[in-house]
């Protein structure tokens, strides 16, 4: 069901319930007022008849009958019955016995001074009067024909108004709902026009700050993330294809050349070694691409455990030196770290080791002395790592781009690499709720600083 129709129906139902309650209150109030008005007239009648019979000696039952017969103030279908102290009828205008008064009702009137009741269509009032000589009960009954006619008319009026009101409310609700959902329809129309080819399009937020504007802003933020993701994916695929195509082309070319004619054993050996080198390069590239993809995934897909950062540093140092014996890696720990908790972080061991290894390898590779100093300290609730080298440095105008995938500094073009390492480092650190910054001067070296929250703060 459309939202417009739902709103119209719900709006109509709510108004119908409110109307019904109000009309019931009006009807009940009017019915109660009619009843009270009739009983007031009945009591006034009973009082007049009782006082005449008790207080005026000359009036007896016969005279009273004549008086009431010609009384212009008589009520519709009025019946009067008077009982003495022995519950015998002194006077009765109920010639056909339409009103049946029980002894218990008379006794109740004597006890409570007055009793209201209903007998058939008649509304009855029993009133007790007394003086030193007489104790009588006057029963006055009548049918409020005019009052009931007014109640019936009121029911019809309220019923018609209720039905007409609901029809008006329903159509008014449709108009209101149509205006209410119009901004949503406008947003839907704008969203329908957005496709992969125009992800740079944005929704109109408008000057207001209502829910529709916030919805449009939320859509725009989603589109920004999608556009960035598509651009990154497109760039990643293009760069990855280029990076992988280069060693594959070299391997293919070398094999085609060596197969063009017979070669000596040494030439075959040299070709195999070159192909093997390119294969290793291709293998390293594929591993880095997989690591970059893993570092870009959601946090829920990666298992985190408690890790000691100093253990990771020493493990990485051992692994790097086993591959590059001429690399020098010095690890220094500040004296204020005297507790294992000051070295414990909550993270993924493989990703953190990869990030640390990338920074150290880059520092050693781009330094003439192949040396990197690692400074380990605790600052507030964070563990801070400084990776300091005396390498070629990074130009200031390239500082903002070094963490982009496949970006390589102009000064590093002569060295082997793919431009993926620092991108992996940044994503890993952000994934661990940390921060990475770099200070560098061309020709003097670089200082990469990593901050990671300690386990107590991060857990």
N, C-alpha and C positions, 0 to 999 in steps of 0.2 A: 504494500500500500504506500502511496506517495506521502511524503511528509506533510504536504499541503492538506491532503484529505485527513490525515491523522490529527493535525492541529485543529482543523475545522470541527471534527467529530468530538475531540476531547474538550474543546472550548464550548461546544453546544451542550455536552453532557454536564460540564461544571456549572454553566449558567442555568441549565434545567433543574439541577439539584438545588441551587440557591433559590431559584424562583419557586420551586415546589415548597421549600421550607418557609419562604416568606408568605406564600399564599395560604399555606396551612395555618401559619401564625395569625394571619389576618382573619381567616374563616373561624378559627377557634375563638379568637378574641371577640369577633362579632357575635358568635353563638352564645358565648358566656355573657356578653352584654345584654343580648335579647332575653336570656333566661333570668338574669338579675333584675332586669326591668319588669318582667312579668311578675316575678315573685314580690317585687316592691308593690306592684298594683294589687296583687292578691292579699298582701299583708295590710295594705291600707284599707282594702275592702273588708277584711276580717275584723280589723280594728273598729271601723265605723259600725258594722253590724253588731259586734259584741257590745260596744259601748251603748248603742241605742237600746239593746235588749236588757242590759244590766242597769244602766243608770236612769233610763226613762221609764217610770212605773206604768204610764199609760199605754206603752207599746207592748203588745203581746205577739204571739206567733202569727195570728191572723192578720193583724195590722202590718206586721213586718213583711208578710207575703205580698200585701197590696203595695207597700212602699217599693219593694224590690221589683215588682212586676212593672212598675212605671218609671223605674230609675234609668235615666238616659246614660248614666256612667257605667252601666253593666258591661262586663267583659264578654267577649265572644264565647257562646256556649257555657255561660257561667252557671255553676252549681254551688249552692250554699246549704250546708248541713250543720245544725247546732245540737250539741249533746249536753245534757245536764250532768250533775255530779254522779248520777247512777248510770251514766252512759246511755240514757234513753234519749231518743230524738225529740227535741223541742220544736225544731223547725227544719224543713227540708224543701228545697226547690228541685231536687232530683226526683221528679215524678216517676221516671222509668227505671230507677235504680242503676244508673250507669256507673255510679261511683260506689265501690264496695270498700267501706272503711272497717278495718279490723279493730278489735278491742285493744290489741297490743299497740297499734298505731296511736290510738287515743291515749293510752297510758303513757306512751313515750312522749306525747305532746304535753301531758300534765307534768311529766318529769323534767323535760328540757325547755318548756315554755313555748317552743315552736319546732315544727318538723316540716321539712320539704320532702316531697316524694313525687313519683310519677305513676299514674294508674292508666294504662292504655294510652290513649292520645292526650289524656288530661294531665296537666301539671297541677299538683295539689299542695296546699299549705294548710297545716293544722296549727291553730293558735289557741293558747290557753288563757282565759280571762277569769278574774276572781274579784269578789268584793265580800264584805261581811255576810251578805245574804245569798250570793250565788257563786257557783264555780262551774263555768261552762267551757266547752271546747268548740271553737268555730272552725269548720272545715270549708275552705273556699277552693274551687277547682275551675279551670278554664282551659280552652284550647286557643293557643296564640296563633290564629290563622294568618294574621298580617305579618307576624314575625317570621313564621315558617315560609311564607311567600317571599319575603325579603331574603331569607337564607338560600332558597332555591335560586332566586335571581342572582344572588352573589356567587353561587356555585357556577352558574352558567357564565357569568361575566369573567370570573377568574379562570375558568376552563378555556374560554375563547382567547382571553389575553395570553394565557400560558402557551397555547398552540401557536397563535400568531407571533408571539414573542420568540418562540423557538425557531420558527421559520426565518424571522428577521435575523436572529442571532446566528443561525447556520450560514446564511449568505454573507452576513457581515464578517463572520469568522473566515469564510473562504477568501474574501477580499483582504482581510488582515493577514491571513496565512500566506496569501500570494505575495503581499508586500514583504512579509518577514523572510520568505525563502528566496526572494528575488536576488539578494546579494550572493546567496549560495549558488544559485543557477548561473550567475555571472562568473563566479569563480570556477565552476565546472566547465563553462564554455571556454574560459581562458586556459584551463588545464588541458582540455581536449586538443587545443591547438599546439601544445608543446610535444615535441617528439625528439628522437635522438639527433636529428639534424639541426634543431634550434634549442638546445638545452640552455643557451644563454638568455632565453626569454624569461621574463619575470612577471608575476601577477601584480595587478594594481592594488596597493594597500590602502590608498585613500587617506584623507586627512584625519579621520576619526580613529579612536583607539578602542573600538568595540571588539566583540568576539570574532567577527568576520575579518576585521583588519589583522587581528592576531593570527587567525587561521591563514590568511594570505602570507603574512610574514613567516609563519612556520613552513608553508609550502616553498617560499622563496629560499629559506635556509636549506631545505631538503634539496632543492634544485641546485643550489650552490655546491652542496656536497656531491651530488650526482655528477654535475659538470666537472668538478675537480677529479672525481674518481674516474670518469670516462677519459679525461685528458691524460691522467696519470697512466691509465691502462693503455691508452693509445701510444703514449710516449714509451711506456715500458716495453710493449710488444715491438715497436719499431727499433728501439735501441737494442733490446735483447736479440732480435733477429739479426741486426747488423753485427753485434759483438760475436754472436755464434757463427754467423756466416763467414767472418774473416778467417778464423782458424780452419773451418771446413774447406774454404776455397784454397787455402795454402796446402792443406793435406791432399786435396784432390789434385791440385797442380803438380805437386811433387811426385805423387804416384803416377800420374800420367806421363810426366817427363821421364821417370826412371823406366817406364815400360816401353818407351819408344824404341829402345835398342838395348842390346845386351850391355851390362855394366860389370865392372870389377866388383869383387867382394867388398872392398873398401867403400866404393860408391854406394853399394846397397846398404852397407852398415851406416854410412853417413845419412842416407835418406831415411832409413828406419829411425835413427836417433832424432832427426828433425821432426819426423811425423810423430814420434813418441812425445817429443817436447810439446808439439801443438796439441796432441791429445790430452796431455796433462793440463795444459792451459785451458782447454775446453772443459775438462772435468772440474777444474777450480771454478770456472765461470758458472757452470751448471749448479755447483754446490752453493755459490754465492747467490744465484738467482732464487734457488729454493729457500735459502735463509732469509732473503729479502721478502719473499712471499709469506713466510711464516711470521716474520716480525710485523707484517702488515695486517695480520689476522686479528680477530677479536680476542680480548683477554680471556674469555671463557674457554677458548680452545687450547689454551696453554696451561700446563701444570706448573704451579709455583710451590717452592719449598723454602725452608730456612737455610741460608747459605752464609758461610764466612767469607768475606771479601778477600781477606789475606790469603786464604787457601786457594781461591781462584787465581789470584795474581801469581802465586808461586807455581801453580800448575801450568798456567799460560806461559810463564817464563821458561819452564823446563821444555815444553813442547816446541816453542819457537827456537830455542837454542839447539835442540836436537835436529831441526831442519836447516837452521842457519847458524853454524858454529861461530861465525865472525861477528854476530850481533852481540852488543853489550846492553844488558838490562839491569838497572840498579833499582832496588825497591827500598824505600826508607819510610819508617813508621814513626809518627810523632809520639812523644813521651806521654801525652795526656791520655792516650789510649791504653788503659790498663785492665779492661774487662772484655770478655768475649762478646757481651751484648753490644759493645761499641763497634763491633766488626760484623754483626749479623744483619743481613738484609733478607727480604722476602722476594724471591725471584726464581727465574728459570736458569739452571746452570749452563746449559748449552748456549742459550742466547747471550748471557752475560759474558761467558768465556769468548764467544765469537766477537763481541763488541770490543772487549779489552784487547784481544789479539790483533784486531784490525788496526786499532790506534797505535799499538806498539810496533807492529810490522811497518806501518806507514812511516812512523818516526825514524825507525832504524834504516829503512830503505832510502829515504830522502835525505839522510845525513851522511856527510863524508866519513865521520867516525863511527857510523852505525850504532850510535848509542842513544838510549832513552832512559831518563830518570823518572821513576814513579814515586810520587809523594802521597802518602796516605795519612789523612787527618780526620778528626771528628769535629764538626761545627754544629752546635745546637743539637738537633735531632737528626742530623744528616751525616753520612760518610762522604768525604770529599776526596776525589782522586785527581791529581795533577800529573799529566804525561808531558814531560818537557824534553824537547830535542833541540839540536843545534843544526837543523837542516836548512833547506832552501827557503823556507817560509812561504807564506800565502799572501798575495797582493790584497790590499784592502778592498778593492772593487770586486774581488771574487769571493769575499768572505761569506756573503749571504747565499752563495750558490753551491758551496762545497758539499752540502748535505743533500743536494738533489741527485736522484739516481742517474748514473752514467755521465755525470759531469766530471770533467778532468781539467785541472788548472793548466794554463799554458806552460807554466814552468815545469810541469810534470809530464809533458808529452813524450819526453825522451826515455821515460822509465816505463817498465811493464806495468799494466794495470787495466782495470775496466771501469773505474769510477763508481763502483757499487759499495765499497767498504764503508765509507763515512755515512752513506745513506742508511745502511744496515745499523750502524752504531746509533744514529739519531733515533730511529724507530724503536730499537731495543730499549734505549734509555727512557723514552717517552712511555713505552709500554710498562716500564717499571716505576712510573710516576716520578721520574727523576728529571734532571736538567743537564744540558750539555752546552758549553760555551768554549770559545777559542780566542786566544790572543796570539797574534803572530806578527813578525816583522820580516820582510824580505831580506834574505841573506843572513839572518840571525837565528831563526828557528821559530818554533811554535810551542804553545802551552795549551793543551786540551784539558779542560776542567769538567769533571763529571760529578754531579751531586745525586746521591741515592738516599731515600729515606730509610732510617733504621727500622728493624723489624717491629719494635714496639709501636712506632708511629704509623707504620704502613698496614699492620694487621688489624 
